[in-house]
Amino acid sequence: MNKTTLATLVVLCAAVLTACSKDDAPEPTIDAFLDGWQHGKFAKVSVVDPNGKAVPDLKQEIAKVAGDLPAAPSKLARSGKATVKDDDATSTVKVTWTLPGGVVWAYDTSVRLRKNDDKWQVVWEPALVHKSLKTGDVLVAQRKEAPRASVLDTTGSPIVKARPVVTVLLDPAKVTDAAATAKQLTAAFEQIDTDVDLSDLPAQLAKAKPGIAVEVVTLRQEAYDQIESRISAIAGTTTTKSTLDLAPTRQFARALLGSVSDVTKEDLTKNPGKYDLGDHVGHGGLQAAFDARLRGTPGETILVRHPDKTEADLFSTVPKPGQDVRTTLDQRVQTAAETALKDVTQRSAVVAIRIKDGAVLAAANGPDGGTFNAAFEARVPPGSTFKMVSALGLLDSGKVTAEETVACPSHLAAGGRDFKNFDDFELGNVPFRTDFAQSCNTAFVALAPRLGPDGLADAGRTLGLESDYKLPVPAFSGKVSTGGDAAERAAAAFGQGTTVVSPLSMAAATAAVASGQFKAPTLVAGQPVVPAGPQLEVAALQPLRAMMREVVTDGTATALRDAPGGPVYGKTGTAEYDNNPDHAHAWFVGYQGEIAFAVFVEGGGHSTSVSVPVAKNFLRALN
């Protein structure tokens, strides 16, 4: 082969390689287009209409056709290589939309390209979004919420279910004095302790359309029945009856259960693509924690709306109902706890736990059901209820016995700080069990050095304090003082200092004393298992239980001696929370039969006159 022939062959081969190079293939342009579609940026892609005219704003064109669909598909994938014929190419693309609520719609469509000046251009046409679409067509999404499942009690019965309600309305044409009407309605609602803001009622009546009644409030049937005569006597009032999914009462475990209401702007912002306008969403408590499970999966219908307003279905799914969440709550016990807090005006809580297994039977918050779940989340000093923990540590380590004489002066200094008893009382030289029953602070100040720097924390941990409950809603298991100087250890010995707890953590600790072993609180079926604590020493538990009984028979909680339901064991607590001795929380922790419980009243003052009566009301309502 001569040199000329060889040179010619090299040139021909180079030409063939250039014609088959990747730079000449449409796939890079298709991939750039798909990336632009998914991110709303088409700067790297040349786009023309079927007539070859440039499309200045492809993002807007796609949005017009996509209609109710999200801003972009959740996934776009080219299916293999494009088919090329002369200066035209076609590529199959798999389009996947994830619709609000998690419904997935996937299908194949085609992307056409045309070569111009040796560069591939994407041809824009509605069929690019979906093969069924033509000029002027728009995709419409229709959504149907799934039936929301129920939060169940320990027996499997719904806590929230359809209950009768009455809606009060006003006929604007029959109201002659809007201000007077608002005043009459407010007075009627106050009779049933229902606060309704009617300040804008006159304005609503003034702008109401003729023949359209103005809605005032929706009340439970039993609440409306109490004021029916007053409401019906007000000119212009009418009512309608219906049902709503409600708990047994307005207050019933409200802070723990949470609520279900319309999706908010904040919900939509925090959870892009999860919800849609008009959805109902769990807010707070268990309704929020298990919202996805309770909501189920909505039904979605995607249809194409033609320019002549006719429509055709492209995709449809049926709603999938949510799944129930079964709790450990006992409606009878919860109602008793709510009843006990009925007349308490301060923030307060009653928590009840089944002793044998840690099941939370009740978690009531006051006033009026509360908006903050203080029963689980409060972080407050326990006051003298913590003498239960200190006494366990001292008895278990053999540092004191129930019958040992421990002096109870009115004042005692420790670490350069002066400590005193409530109202400066003193008992003199008495058995330790008497110090406990009468809640003598100075006796525990004197015994604090025997616990050592970590003895109190160690005792608290055997009762489950500071452990991970693994509950589905926020819960605080306490933080026990450890180390510290002499003054801190003295304060911590009777529940002051830096120790903080929640009513739940103290109820669980009390249940551990009653049963002899800590069992983590449980709230819902299937929650993660928390290993039980160590078996507590009977030699320490027996005198501690006897001392807790003496609190009721001869100590600071004698009002509970005649409480129905059997013997009560417990400990009172008045917990100062700032430098003003007049500012104190009122506590009582105790157990009776199968139930351990904690009562907390924020800023309640002296426990004997505040938290003990609440405990008695709880036991009365329970038994």
FENCOR-V912439 format. One record per residue. N is the residue number from 1. PHI is phi in whole degrees, 0 to 359 (none if undefined). PSI is psi in whole degrees, 0 to 359 (NA if undefined). Layout:
# FENCOR-V912439
<<N PHI PSI> <N PHI PSI>>
This chain:
# FENCOR-V912439
<<1 none 129> <2 276 172> <3 296 325> <4 294 314> <5 297 318> <6 298 318> <7 296 320> <8 296 318> <9 297 320> <10 299 317> <11 297 317> <12 297 317> <13 297 319> <14 298 321> <15 296 317> <16 297 315> <17 297 322> <18 295 319> <19 294 332> <20 259 10> <21 289 159> <22 296 333> <23 296 338> <24 267 352> <25 277 151> <26 280 344> <27 302 318> <28 301 323> <29 292 319> <30 298 314> <31 296 321> <32 295 321> <33 295 315> <34 297 319> <35 296 320> <36 294 321> <37 298 317> <38 289 332> <39 248 2> <40 72 26> <41 226 117> <42 242 25> <43 297 333> <44 269 5> <45 234 136> <46 268 126> <47 234 134> <48 228 161> <49 275 177> <50 302 340> <51 269 3> <52 88 6> <53 275 137> <54 298 141> <55 259 110> <56 289 328> <57 223 83> <58 293 325> <59 302 317> <60 292 321> <61 296 317> <62 295 318> <63 299 322> <64 299 316> <65 285 319> <66 293 336> <67 57 247> <68 280 354> <69 288 162> <70 303 170> <71 300 330> <72 204 156> <73 299 154> <74 283 338> <75 206 140> <76 225 130> <77 218 130> <78 285 134> <79 264 90> <80 73 197> <81 278 155> <82 286 155> <83 268 123> <84 244 132> <85 221 111> <86 57 240> <87 259 19> <88 240 147> <89 217 150> <90 224 136> <91 230 135> <92 276 132> <93 233 133> <94 269 122> <95 253 129> <96 234 120> <97 255 132> <98 256 110> <99 276 159> <100 308 132> <101 98 355> <102 95 3> <103 289 134> <104 250 130> <105 239 118> <106 232 143> <107 199 168> <108 259 142> <109 223 177> <110 239 142> <111 247 124> <112 261 146> <113 228 156> <114 223 138> <115 269 133> <116 221 122> <117 54 45> <118 64 17> <119 235 138> <120 279 136> <121 238 140> <122 281 135> <123 265 115> <124 278 130> <125 200 148> <126 307 328> <127 297 343> <128 298 323> <129 286 315> <130 205 138> <131 299 342> <132 276 351> <133 273 141> <134 233 175> <135 304 130> <136 92 349> <137 282 151> <138 223 140> <139 276 134> <140 237 132> <141 253 128> <142 243 132> <143 239 138> <144 231 118> <145 295 145> <146 282 152> <147 300 126> <148 286 137> <149 282 177> <150 253 153> <151 269 122> <152 257 158> <153 271 188> <154 295 338> <155 270 353> <156 93 5> <157 274 143> <158 296 134> <159 280 315> <160 259 124> <161 208 173> <162 295 124> <163 228 148> <164 291 137> <165 226 161> <166 234 128> <167 259 126> <168 266 128> <169 233 164> <170 234 135> <171 270 109> <172 306 327> <173 292 340> <174 255 2> <175 261 115> <176 266 333> <177 226 95> <178 297 319> <179 296 317> <180 294 322> <181 296 317> <182 299 321> <183 294 319> <184 294 317> <185 296 316> <186 302 317> <187 298 320> <188 295 317> <189 292 326> <190 297 331> <191 299 330> <192 252 23> <193 54 42> <194 243 119> <195 266 113> <196 238 123> <197 280 110> <198 249 21> <199 298 329> <200 260 11> <201 300 315> <202 303 320> <203 293 320> <204 297 318> <205 294 322> <206 293 324> <207 262 3> <208 293 143> <209 286 147> <210 304 134> <211 83 357> <212 254 118> <213 286 150> <214 262 126> <215 283 132> <216 260 306> <217 194 156> <218 246 126> <219 241 152> <220 299 147> <221 306 314> <222 294 329> <223 287 316> <224 298 322> <225 303 329> <226 290 335> <227 238 16> <228 304 316> <229 295 325> <230 288 320> <231 292 314> <232 294 339> <233 279 350> <234 273 125> <235 301 132> <236 93 354> <237 279 140> <238 223 166> <239 222 154> <240 229 148> <241 250 143> <242 201 194> <243 230 151> <244 224 152> <245 284 111> <246 222 157> <247 286 170> <248 305 324> <249 222 168> <250 296 328> <251 272 342> <252 306 109> <253 45 34> <254 300 314> <255 291 330> <256 279 316> <257 289 324> <258 80 195> <259 217 168> <260 239 125> <261 210 178> <262 300 145> <263 300 140> <264 257 167> <265 300 322> <266 296 320> <267 301 314> <268 295 321> <269 290 317> <270 286 337> <271 231 67> <272 302 130> <273 84 353> <274 273 320> <275 241 169> <276 223 159> <277 304 137> <278 94 348> <279 292 156> <280 250 132> <281 230 144> <282 285 130> <283 239 116> <284 80 156> <285 57 210> <286 293 329> <287 296 326> <288 280 317> <289 299 325> <290 245 28> <291 302 313> <292 299 319> <293 290 317> <294 287 325> <295 289 330> <296 72 202> <297 242 126> <298 291 157> <299 274 141> <300 232 136> <301 236 125> <302 251 125> <303 228 161> <304 256 129> <305 256 119> <306 277 165> <307 303 332> <308 274 11> <309 78 359> <310 287 159> <311 225 155> <312 217 135> <313 288 139> <314 247 332> <315 199 142> <316 205 139> <317 229 152> <318 267 149> <319 297 143> <320 250 114> <321 304 153> <322 289 174> <323 250 138> <324 297 154> <325 243 116> <326 266 125> <327 255 176> <328 267 359> <329 297 137> <330 253 117> <331 298 327> <332 293 316> <333 290 319> <334 298 318> <335 297 321> <336 296 320> <337 294 318> <338 297 319> <339 298 320> <340 297 331> <341 263 3> <342 306 319> <343 258 8> <344 273 124> <345 269 341> <346 275 165> <347 299 134> <348 202 171> <349 201 149> <350 229 124> <351 241 133> <352 236 136> <353 231 137> <354 287 124> <355 296 320> <356 290 333> <357 223 1> <358 81 7> <359 295 129> <360 283 114> <361 268 333> <362 205 145> <363 213 89> <364 258 144> <365 231 144> <366 231 166> <367 277 157> <368 58 37> <369 88 342> <370 70 158> <371 248 342> <372 249 131> <373 280 70> <374 300 332> <375 305 324> <376 255 328> <377 251 348> <378 302 143> <379 236 91> <380 224 156> <381 293 143> <382 274 349> <383 59 210> <384 289 353> <385 299 336> <386 285 351> <387 297 338> <388 298 318> <389 287 314> <390 300 316> <391 297 320> <392 299 316> <393 298 319> <394 289 316> <395 292 319> <396 293 326> <397 273 358> <398 74 17> <399 281 347> <400 200 158> <401 239 163> <402 298 329> <403 266 353> <404 296 139> <405 285 125> <406 228 115> <407 298 148> <408 231 81> <409 282 167> <410 290 328> <411 226 152> <412 204 134> <413 266 146> <414 205 128> <415 61 30> <416 80 10> <417 238 141> <418 267 127> <419 247 149> <420 217 168> <421 267 164> <422 302 130> <423 55 24> <424 59 28> <425 290 158> <426 219 150> <427 246 346> <428 77 210> <429 271 109> <430 224 163> <431 297 152> <432 303 323> <433 298 328> <434 287 319> <435 305 318> <436 292 312> <437 297 323> <438 268 0> <439 59 58> <440 275 112> <441 294 316> <442 293 331> <443 297 320> <444 286 330> <445 298 318> <446 293 327> <447 274 346> <448 306 318> <449 300 333> <450 291 339> <451 282 341> <452 72 180> <453 292 332> <454 241 1> <455 298 321> <456 292 315> <457 296 321> <458 297 316> <459 296 319> <460 298 321> <461 291 329> <462 293 340> <463 261 10> <464 92 358> <465 293 143> <466 72 8> <467 272 169> <468 265 110> <469 285 338> <470 58 40> <471 278 156> <472 281 353> <473 235 158> <474 303 136> <475 208 139> <476 253 125> <477 263 7> <478 99 160> <479 220 116> <480 261 137> <481 299 137> <482 218 151> <483 66 223> <484 79 166> <485 279 183> <486 298 322> <487 293 317> <488 296 317> <489 293 325> <490 294 315> <491 295 318> <492 296 330> <493 297 334> <494 241 33> <495 82 19> <496 251 215> <497 65 217> <498 265 0> <499 292 133> <500 225 148> <501 216 177> <502 240 161> <503 304 322> <504 298 315> <505 294 325> <506 285 326> <507 295 319> <508 294 320> <509 295 320> <510 294 320> <511 299 324> <512 295 320> <513 296 319> <514 292 321> <515 266 336> <516 95 5> <517 199 136> <518 288 131> <519 234 124> <520 302 142> <521 301 137> <522 242 151> <523 228 326> <524 227 151> <525 296 137> <526 84 8> <527 289 156> <528 305 142> <529 279 130> <530 254 126> <531 303 142> <532 293 156> <533 283 179> <534 291 153> <535 294 129> <536 278 151> <537 287 127> <538 299 325> <539 299 333> <540 268 325> <541 291 319> <542 301 311> <543 293 326> <544 296 316> <545 297 319> <546 298 321> <547 292 323> <548 291 329> <549 290 322> <550 294 332> <551 304 323> <552 275 322> <553 281 325> <554 219 11> <555 243 224> <556 276 359> <557 232 40> <558 294 344> <559 297 343> <560 266 3> <561 299 324> <562 256 18> <563 296 136> <564 292 153> <565 107 359> <566 110 180> <567 300 140> <568 249 137> <569 241 139> <570 186 187> <571 208 131> <572 276 165> <573 201 128> <574 243 112> <575 248 110> <576 291 139> <577 238 3> <578 209 196> <579 276 2> <580 261 113> <581 297 345> <582 279 350> <583 260 113> <584 207 148> <585 274 150> <586 253 130> <587 231 154> <588 209 132> <589 238 144> <590 189 182> <591 211 154> <592 210 126> <593 60 237> <594 268 0> <595 239 130> <596 256 148> <597 209 160> <598 226 138> <599 242 131> <600 225 130> <601 232 112> <602 294 127> <603 63 24> <604 285 339> <605 90 224> <606 289 127> <607 296 322> <608 300 325> <609 263 353> <610 237 297> <611 284 328> <612 296 316> <613 300 324> <614 297 316> <615 300 320> <616 293 319> <617 296 324> <618 297 312> <619 292 325> <620 296 313> <621 293 329> <622 284 325> <623 250 NA>>
